[in-house]
Amino acid sequence: MTAARPSVLFVCVHNAGRSQMAQAWLAHLAGDAVEVRSAGSAPGDAVNPAAVEAMAEVGIDISAAQPKVLTPETVRSSDVVVTMGCGDACPIFPGTRYEDWPLDDPAGQGVEAVRPIRDAIRDRVVTLLDSLGVDRA
C-alpha cells in the first residue's frame, strides 16, 4: 500500500450495480479507514434500482450514487483495483494490486436476483478488508 489509508477502486462496466454495492459495503464496513471509489468502463445513466432496493434492505442507502467514468488517473491513484466484468477496459499500472471478482451482473434483474449478488459482494469485501489489515467499523 502506498499510504496508511489504503485506496480501493471497484470497477464494472456500467458502474450501476456491482461496483456501487461494493463501494457502499466497503464504506459501511471500514468507515474512514479506507478511501473507496467506483467507476465504470461504460457508465450507465443511473444506479440499478434493484441494487438500490437490495442495499436499502440491509440499511445502506445508495440512492444518491451516480455512475462515474473510469479514468487512468483513478486507477493509478488506487492501491487495489477490483474488477467485476469490465474485461480489458481497466488500465494496468505497475505496483497496483488487481483482483477480479467474477459476479453475476444484476443489470435487468429484480431484487430477488440481486440479493445473492449483494451478499456475495459483502463476503468478498470482508475478505478484502482482512487482507488489507483493516478492522471493520
Residue, then its C-alpha position, 0 to 999 in steps of 0.5 A: m500500500t502506498a499510504a496508511r489509508p489504503s485506496v480501493l477502486f471497484v470497477c464494472v462496466h456500467n458502474a450501476g450495480r456491482s461496483q456501487m454495492a461494493q463501494a457502499w459495503l466497503a464504506h459501511l464496513a471500514g468507515d474512514a479507514v479506507e478511501v473507496r471509489s467506483a467507476g465504470s468502463a461504460p457508465g450507465d445513466a443511473v444506479n440499478p434500482a434493484a441494487v438500490e432496493a437490495m442495499a436499502e434492505v440491509g440499511i445502506d442507502i445508495s440512492a444518491a450514487q451516480p455512475k462515474v467514468l473510469t479514468p487512468e488517473t483513478v486507477r493509478s491513484s488506487d492501491v487495489v483495483v477490483t474488477m467485476g466484468c469490465g474485461d480489458a477496459c481497466p488500465i494496468f499500472p505497475g505496483t497496483r494490486y488487481e483482483d477480479w471478482p467474477l459476479d453475476d451482473p444484476a443489470g435487468q434483474g429484480v431484487e430477488a436476483v440481486r440479493p445473492i449478488r449483494d451478499a456475495i459482494r459483502d463476503r468478498v469485501v470482508t475478505l478484502l478488508d482482512s487482507l488489507g489489515v483493516d478492522r471493520a467499523 
